[in-house]
Amino acid sequence: MVSRPAPIMLKFPDFIAPIPYKLRCHAQEYQVSRESEQWLLSMANFTEKQTGKFLRLNAGLLSGMCYIDCSFDELRVCTDFMNFLFTLDDWTDEFDTTGTRGLGECIMNTLYHPDTFKSDTAAYRLTHSFWTRMRETAGPGCQQRLMYTLDVYFQAIMQQASDRGSGNVPDLEEYILLRRDTSGCKTGFAFIEYAAGIDLPVDVVEHPVIDGLANATNDLVSWANDVLSYNVEQSRGDTHNLVVVLMAANNCDRQEAIQLAYELWNQTLQYFFKTRQEIPSWGEEIDRAVGLYVQGLEDWIIANAEWSFETKRYFGDDAAKVKQTLEVELLPLRQ
C-alpha cells in the first residue's frame, strides 16, 4: 500500500493579537447586508456558481465593522459599494488589460457623467445606483476622492493584469506602491468621510501625517490580506501577492516569506501608533473631523483582521478552525 505524502501546511501569524482596538459593528449590519446582497444579485447577471460564491463573501459584515456611526441609508451605500468592489475584483481577475480597461471606462464615465452617460451593462447599473444615493449627502471633496481613487484603482489593476499575463513578479518597493492602489482601500477610506458626515480639506488629507496614517492602514490591510489569501491565490498562479514578492526578493520558501511579511506588517503597525501621536491641530472643527477619520482608519485595521476569518472567501467552511489553529493545508495548483 502506497502511503500518502504528508500535507504541506501553512502557518499564519496572528494579525489580531497586536491590535489594541475594540472591535465594533453597526447595529443594523445584518439587515443592511441582506438587502445589499439582493441589490447586487438583482443587477449583476451572475451564474448560479457566481451567486453561490458571492453569498459566501459576507462583505456586509466588513462594511458594518468599518463604518459604524452612520445611518441605515448611509451604511447601505457603503455596503453596496463594498459588495460592488469585491465583485470588480473577481471580474478583473478573469480579464486581460483590454477587458479591464473597458470595465474601468464604463464605471468612470458613470461617475463623472451620471446624468448623461448610459450603458446597458451590470457595471453601469450598479455604479449608477450607489453613486446617485451617495451624491445626495457626500461632500464635494469626498466625491472627488472617490472618483480619483477608483480611477487609480483601475490603472493599477491593468498593470496587475499585465503582470499576471507575463508572469512578472515586481520588486518589493514597486509592489508596495502598486498594492496600495490595487487593494481598493483608498476608495474605502473615502467612504470613512461619507459615513462620518465629514469632508476633509485637501491640505489636511495630503498632510504628511494624515497621508502617512492612510498609507500605513492601507499596507496593514493589504499585507494581512496577502498572507491570508496566499493559499487561494498561489493555487491559481497569481503573483500579485506580498508573499510571492518576498520569496523572489529573498530567495526563500513560502513560510519564511510569510514570517517576513508579518515582520513588515508589525513594523508598520508600530509606525501607525507613533504617527498617530503626531497629528497636528487645524482648529476645533477640523480636529473633530480628523479624529473621526483616524478612528475610521483604526476600525479598518481591526475589522479586516477579524473579517478575514468570518468570510468564507479564503478558508471556506474551515474559517473558524483556521482562526483557532492559524494553520491550513497548502492547496494544489489548478490545472
PEFENQUI-V753475 format. One record per residue. N is the residue number from 1. PHI is phi as a letter, one per 30 degrees, with the letter a starting at -180 (999 if undefined). BURIAL is # if it has 16 or more other ideal C-beta (glycine too) atoms within 10 Angstrom, else .. D_FIRST is the distance of its C-alpha to the first C-alpha in whole Angstrom. Layout:
n:N phi:PHI burial:BURIAL d_first:D_FIRST
n:N phi:PHI burial:BURIAL d_first:D_FIRST
This chain:
n:1 phi:999 burial:. d_first:0
n:2 phi:d burial:. d_first:4
n:3 phi:d burial:. d_first:6
n:4 phi:d burial:. d_first:9
n:5 phi:e burial:. d_first:12
n:6 phi:d burial:. d_first:15
n:7 phi:d burial:. d_first:18
n:8 phi:d burial:. d_first:21
n:9 phi:c burial:. d_first:24
n:10 phi:c burial:# d_first:28
n:11 phi:c burial:. d_first:30
n:12 phi:c burial:# d_first:34
n:13 phi:d burial:# d_first:37
n:14 phi:c burial:. d_first:39
n:15 phi:d burial:# d_first:42
n:16 phi:c burial:. d_first:44
n:17 phi:e burial:. d_first:44
n:18 phi:d burial:. d_first:47
n:19 phi:c burial:# d_first:49
n:20 phi:d burial:. d_first:52
n:21 phi:d burial:. d_first:53
n:22 phi:d burial:. d_first:53
n:23 phi:d burial:. d_first:51
n:24 phi:b burial:. d_first:53
n:25 phi:a burial:# d_first:53
n:26 phi:d burial:# d_first:55
n:27 phi:d burial:. d_first:56
n:28 phi:c burial:. d_first:56
n:29 phi:e burial:# d_first:53
n:30 phi:d burial:. d_first:51
n:31 phi:d burial:. d_first:54
n:32 phi:d burial:# d_first:54
n:33 phi:e burial:# d_first:51
n:34 phi:d burial:. d_first:50
n:35 phi:d burial:# d_first:54
n:36 phi:d burial:# d_first:53
n:37 phi:d burial:# d_first:49
n:38 phi:d burial:. d_first:51
n:39 phi:e burial:# d_first:54
n:40 phi:d burial:# d_first:51
n:41 phi:d burial:. d_first:49
n:42 phi:d burial:. d_first:53
n:43 phi:b burial:# d_first:53
n:44 phi:d burial:# d_first:50
n:45 phi:h burial:. d_first:49
n:46 phi:d burial:# d_first:45
n:47 phi:d burial:. d_first:43
n:48 phi:d burial:. d_first:41
n:49 phi:d burial:. d_first:38
n:50 phi:d burial:. d_first:40
n:51 phi:d burial:. d_first:42
n:52 phi:d burial:. d_first:39
n:53 phi:d burial:. d_first:38
n:54 phi:d burial:# d_first:42
n:55 phi:d burial:. d_first:42
n:56 phi:d burial:. d_first:39
n:57 phi:d burial:# d_first:41
n:58 phi:h burial:# d_first:44
n:59 phi:d burial:# d_first:46
n:60 phi:d burial:# d_first:49
n:61 phi:d burial:# d_first:48
n:62 phi:d burial:# d_first:48
n:63 phi:d burial:# d_first:51
n:64 phi:d burial:# d_first:52
n:65 phi:d burial:# d_first:51
n:66 phi:c burial:# d_first:53
n:67 phi:b burial:# d_first:56
n:68 phi:c burial:# d_first:57
n:69 phi:c burial:. d_first:61
n:70 phi:b burial:# d_first:62
n:71 phi:d burial:. d_first:63
n:72 phi:e burial:. d_first:61
n:73 phi:d burial:. d_first:62
n:74 phi:d burial:# d_first:61
n:75 phi:d burial:# d_first:58
n:76 phi:d burial:# d_first:57
n:77 phi:d burial:# d_first:58
n:78 phi:d burial:# d_first:56
n:79 phi:d burial:# d_first:53
n:80 phi:e burial:# d_first:54
n:81 phi:d burial:# d_first:54
n:82 phi:d burial:# d_first:50
n:83 phi:d burial:# d_first:49
n:84 phi:d burial:# d_first:50
n:85 phi:d burial:# d_first:49
n:86 phi:d burial:# d_first:46
n:87 phi:d burial:# d_first:46
n:88 phi:e burial:# d_first:48
n:89 phi:d burial:. d_first:45
n:90 phi:d burial:. d_first:42
n:91 phi:d burial:# d_first:45
n:92 phi:d burial:# d_first:45
n:93 phi:d burial:# d_first:41
n:94 phi:c burial:. d_first:41
n:95 phi:c burial:# d_first:45
n:96 phi:d burial:. d_first:46
n:97 phi:d burial:# d_first:49
n:98 phi:d burial:. d_first:51
n:99 phi:d burial:. d_first:50
n:100 phi:d burial:# d_first:50
n:101 phi:d burial:# d_first:54
n:102 phi:d burial:. d_first:55
n:103 phi:d burial:# d_first:53
n:104 phi:d burial:# d_first:55
n:105 phi:d burial:. d_first:58
n:106 phi:d burial:# d_first:58
n:107 phi:d burial:# d_first:58
n:108 phi:d burial:# d_first:60
n:109 phi:d burial:# d_first:63
n:110 phi:d burial:# d_first:62
n:111 phi:d burial:# d_first:63
n:112 phi:d burial:. d_first:66
n:113 phi:b burial:. d_first:67
n:114 phi:d burial:. d_first:67
n:115 phi:c burial:. d_first:70
n:116 phi:b burial:. d_first:70
n:117 phi:d burial:. d_first:66
n:118 phi:b burial:. d_first:64
n:119 phi:a burial:. d_first:61
n:120 phi:c burial:. d_first:59
n:121 phi:b burial:# d_first:56
n:122 phi:d burial:# d_first:54
n:123 phi:d burial:# d_first:54
n:124 phi:d burial:# d_first:58
n:125 phi:d burial:. d_first:58
n:126 phi:d burial:# d_first:56
n:127 phi:d burial:# d_first:58
n:128 phi:d burial:# d_first:61
n:129 phi:d burial:# d_first:60
n:130 phi:d burial:# d_first:59
n:131 phi:d burial:# d_first:62
n:132 phi:d burial:. d_first:65
n:133 phi:d burial:. d_first:64
n:134 phi:d burial:# d_first:64
n:135 phi:d burial:. d_first:67
n:136 phi:d burial:. d_first:69
n:137 phi:b burial:. d_first:69
n:138 phi:d burial:# d_first:67
n:139 phi:d burial:. d_first:69
n:140 phi:d burial:. d_first:70
n:141 phi:d burial:# d_first:68
n:142 phi:d burial:# d_first:65
n:143 phi:d burial:# d_first:65
n:144 phi:d burial:. d_first:66
n:145 phi:d burial:# d_first:63
n:146 phi:d burial:# d_first:60
n:147 phi:d burial:# d_first:61
n:148 phi:d burial:. d_first:61
n:149 phi:d burial:# d_first:58
n:150 phi:d burial:# d_first:56
n:151 phi:d burial:# d_first:58
n:152 phi:d burial:. d_first:56
n:153 phi:e burial:# d_first:53
n:154 phi:d burial:# d_first:53
n:155 phi:d burial:. d_first:54
n:156 phi:d burial:# d_first:51
n:157 phi:d burial:# d_first:48
n:158 phi:d burial:# d_first:50
n:159 phi:d burial:# d_first:49
n:160 phi:d burial:# d_first:45
n:161 phi:d burial:# d_first:45
n:162 phi:d burial:. d_first:46
n:163 phi:d burial:# d_first:44
n:164 phi:d burial:# d_first:41
n:165 phi:d burial:. d_first:42
n:166 phi:c burial:. d_first:42
n:167 phi:i burial:. d_first:39
n:168 phi:d burial:. d_first:42
n:169 phi:c burial:# d_first:41
n:170 phi:d burial:# d_first:45
n:171 phi:d burial:. d_first:46
n:172 phi:d burial:. d_first:46
n:173 phi:d burial:. d_first:50
n:174 phi:d burial:. d_first:50
n:175 phi:d burial:# d_first:47
n:176 phi:e burial:# d_first:48
n:177 phi:d burial:. d_first:51
n:178 phi:d burial:# d_first:50
n:179 phi:d burial:# d_first:47
n:180 phi:d burial:# d_first:51
n:181 phi:c burial:# d_first:52
n:182 phi:d burial:# d_first:48
n:183 phi:d burial:# d_first:47
n:184 phi:i burial:# d_first:50
n:185 phi:d burial:# d_first:51
n:186 phi:d burial:# d_first:55
n:187 phi:d burial:# d_first:55
n:188 phi:d burial:# d_first:54
n:189 phi:d burial:# d_first:57
n:190 phi:d burial:# d_first:59
n:191 phi:d burial:# d_first:59
n:192 phi:e burial:# d_first:59
n:193 phi:d burial:# d_first:63
n:194 phi:e burial:# d_first:63
n:195 phi:d burial:# d_first:61
n:196 phi:d burial:# d_first:64
n:197 phi:i burial:# d_first:67
n:198 phi:b burial:# d_first:68
n:199 phi:b burial:# d_first:68
n:200 phi:d burial:# d_first:68
n:201 phi:d burial:. d_first:71
n:202 phi:e burial:. d_first:69
n:203 phi:d burial:. d_first:70
n:204 phi:d burial:# d_first:69
n:205 phi:e burial:# d_first:65
n:206 phi:c burial:. d_first:66
n:207 phi:d burial:# d_first:67
n:208 phi:e burial:. d_first:64
n:209 phi:d burial:# d_first:63
n:210 phi:d burial:# d_first:63
n:211 phi:d burial:. d_first:61
n:212 phi:d burial:# d_first:59
n:213 phi:d burial:# d_first:58
n:214 phi:d burial:# d_first:57
n:215 phi:d burial:# d_first:55
n:216 phi:d burial:# d_first:53
n:217 phi:d burial:# d_first:52
n:218 phi:e burial:# d_first:51
n:219 phi:d burial:# d_first:49
n:220 phi:d burial:# d_first:47
n:221 phi:d burial:# d_first:46
n:222 phi:d burial:# d_first:45
n:223 phi:d burial:# d_first:43
n:224 phi:d burial:# d_first:41
n:225 phi:d burial:# d_first:41
n:226 phi:d burial:# d_first:39
n:227 phi:d burial:# d_first:37
n:228 phi:d burial:# d_first:36
n:229 phi:c burial:# d_first:35
n:230 phi:e burial:# d_first:34
n:231 phi:e burial:# d_first:30
n:232 phi:d burial:# d_first:31
n:233 phi:d burial:# d_first:33
n:234 phi:d burial:# d_first:31
n:235 phi:d burial:. d_first:29
n:236 phi:c burial:. d_first:31
n:237 phi:i burial:. d_first:33
n:238 phi:d burial:# d_first:36
n:239 phi:c burial:# d_first:38
n:240 phi:d burial:# d_first:40
n:241 phi:a burial:# d_first:39
n:242 phi:e burial:# d_first:40
n:243 phi:d burial:# d_first:37
n:244 phi:d burial:# d_first:36
n:245 phi:d burial:# d_first:40
n:246 phi:d burial:# d_first:39
n:247 phi:d burial:# d_first:36
n:248 phi:d burial:# d_first:38
n:249 phi:d burial:# d_first:41
n:250 phi:c burial:. d_first:40
n:251 phi:h burial:. d_first:37
n:252 phi:b burial:. d_first:35
n:253 phi:d burial:. d_first:31
n:254 phi:d burial:# d_first:31
n:255 phi:d burial:. d_first:31
n:256 phi:d burial:. d_first:34
n:257 phi:d burial:# d_first:36
n:258 phi:d burial:# d_first:36
n:259 phi:d burial:# d_first:37
n:260 phi:d burial:# d_first:40
n:261 phi:d burial:# d_first:41
n:262 phi:d burial:# d_first:41
n:263 phi:d burial:. d_first:43
n:264 phi:d burial:# d_first:45
n:265 phi:d burial:# d_first:45
n:266 phi:d burial:. d_first:47
n:267 phi:d burial:. d_first:49
n:268 phi:d burial:# d_first:50
n:269 phi:d burial:# d_first:51
n:270 phi:d burial:. d_first:53
n:271 phi:d burial:# d_first:55
n:272 phi:d burial:# d_first:55
n:273 phi:e burial:. d_first:57
n:274 phi:d burial:. d_first:59
n:275 phi:d burial:# d_first:60
n:276 phi:d burial:. d_first:61
n:277 phi:d burial:. d_first:63
n:278 phi:c burial:. d_first:65
n:279 phi:d burial:. d_first:66
n:280 phi:d burial:. d_first:70
n:281 phi:c burial:. d_first:73
n:282 phi:c burial:. d_first:74
n:283 phi:j burial:. d_first:76
n:284 phi:e burial:. d_first:75
n:285 phi:d burial:. d_first:74
n:286 phi:d burial:. d_first:72
n:287 phi:d burial:. d_first:71
n:288 phi:d burial:. d_first:70
n:289 phi:d burial:# d_first:68
n:290 phi:d burial:# d_first:66
n:291 phi:e burial:. d_first:65
n:292 phi:d burial:# d_first:64
n:293 phi:d burial:# d_first:62
n:294 phi:d burial:# d_first:60
n:295 phi:d burial:# d_first:59
n:296 phi:d burial:# d_first:57
n:297 phi:d burial:# d_first:56
n:298 phi:d burial:# d_first:54
n:299 phi:d burial:# d_first:53
n:300 phi:d burial:# d_first:51
n:301 phi:d burial:# d_first:49
n:302 phi:d burial:# d_first:48
n:303 phi:d burial:# d_first:48
n:304 phi:d burial:# d_first:45
n:305 phi:d burial:# d_first:43
n:306 phi:d burial:# d_first:43
n:307 phi:d burial:# d_first:43
n:308 phi:e burial:# d_first:40
n:309 phi:c burial:# d_first:38
n:310 phi:c burial:. d_first:40
n:311 phi:d burial:# d_first:39
n:312 phi:c burial:. d_first:36
n:313 phi:d burial:# d_first:36
n:314 phi:c burial:# d_first:34
n:315 phi:b burial:# d_first:32
n:316 phi:h burial:. d_first:32
n:317 phi:d burial:. d_first:31
n:318 phi:c burial:. d_first:30
n:319 phi:e burial:# d_first:33
n:320 phi:d burial:. d_first:34
n:321 phi:d burial:. d_first:31
n:322 phi:d burial:# d_first:31
n:323 phi:e burial:# d_first:35
n:324 phi:d burial:. d_first:34
n:325 phi:c burial:. d_first:31
n:326 phi:h burial:. d_first:32
n:327 phi:b burial:. d_first:29
n:328 phi:b burial:# d_first:27
n:329 phi:d burial:. d_first:23
n:330 phi:d burial:. d_first:24
n:331 phi:d burial:. d_first:24
n:332 phi:d burial:. d_first:23
n:333 phi:d burial:. d_first:26
n:334 phi:d burial:. d_first:27
n:335 phi:d burial:. d_first:27
